[in-house]
Amino acid sequence: MAEEDDYEALPSNAGLGVNMLAGAMAGITEHAVMFPIDSIKTRMQVFATSPAAVYTGIGNAFTRISSTEGMRALWRGVSSVILGAGPAHAVHFGMYEAVKELAGGNAAGNQWLATSLAGASATVASDALMNPFDVIKQRMQVHQSEFRSVFTAMRVVYQTEGLSAFYVSYPTTLMMSVPFTAVQFTVYEHIKRLLNPSREYSPVTHMIAGGVAGGVAAGVTTPLDVAKTLLQTRGTSKDPEIRRVNGMVDAIRIIWKRDSLKGFGRGISPRILTHMPSNALCWLSYEFFKVAIREQ
């Protein structure tokens, strides 16, 4: 029992530094491995005027991009993710563990409120750090992007659009990410305790719990993701109504008007399929690095 208690006590006993370092390692691993899929998702979400940039599915996008632009195109922008994901995930997991401990989430019993609060707090902090890197990443991912260097992209965007360009999507991102993370952490902790009542270090449990948690969170927040995509791509649209969309409420109104209830479920399947392996890998990496760092 001593070993089990030591493992579960790691967040509070090992300190914020261990959780932040473990989170950084997990974030870099997760984003780097899943990056080609993320690139395809970005291209499929963008309103494209060129037929060459319109894709019918993940397989179609992968085949066409790799054959016409080369496999390297699927990795364009990964350096921005690596630069941002490490610090952002360090803050994310560090904040999560700190708030969960303060709110009593490490105590015995059902602590869903504490874990939800911790997850939401973690997202507010990490998204503030990651948002500029995410903007640069997507600028480099799009079809026929002019950027090949992260720092060149940052300089050009700042010079031409100002600092606000790096945070234009932050409020919308939070409106989606806070409930996403709250649901994810809550489901993860619940399934982890259900599958692993002995509270031992169990990679299989962390993978299953992380994957299910990511899938549930992705599904629940898909309506907000649809609205977020509409807002973020309004500048590329030729539709006057979409170009004039102003805020989440306006976006929801347009989606309902044009596609009724089913419009809020657009892309739910690829979104869930993308987040399940990504979250499984993230949690597996996080729990592994927590133990690995502790044993040094």
LINMO-V155215 format. One record per pair of residues at least 24 apart in sequence whose ideal C-beta (glycine too) atoms are under 6 Angstrom apart, sorted by the first residue. I is the first residue (numbers start at 1). GAP is how many residues later the second one is. Records with the same first field share a line. If there is no record, write none. Layout:
I=GAP / GAP
This chain:
4=194 / 195 / 196
7=194
8=191
10=280 / 284
11=86
12=89 / 94
14=280
16=78 / 82
18=275
19=74 / 75 / 78
20=70 / 74
21=272
22=264 / 267 / 268 / 271
23=66 / 67 / 69 / 70
24=62 / 65 / 66
25=264
26=63 / 256 / 259 / 260
27=58 / 59 / 62
28=54 / 57 / 58
29=256
30=248 / 251 / 252
31=50 / 54
34=244
35=43
36=38
37=237
39=35 / 102
42=96 / 99
45=184
46=96 / 187
47=186 / 189 / 190
53=90
76=64
77=60 / 63 / 64
79=71
80=53 / 56 / 57 / 70
81=56
84=46 / 49
87=42
88=38 / 41 / 42
91=34 / 35 / 38
92=30 / 34
95=26 / 27 / 30
96=26
112=74
115=70 / 71 / 74
116=66 / 70
119=62 / 63 / 66
120=58 / 62
123=54 / 55 / 58
127=46 / 50
131=36 / 39
132=34
135=31
169=63
172=56 / 59
176=45 / 48 / 49 / 52
179=42
180=37 / 41
183=34 / 37
184=29 / 33
187=26 / 29
188=25
201=90
203=81
206=77 / 78 / 81
207=73 / 77
210=69 / 70 / 73
211=65 / 69
214=61 / 62 / 65
215=57 / 61
218=53 / 54 / 57
219=53
222=46 / 49
223=41
226=38 / 40
227=24 / 25
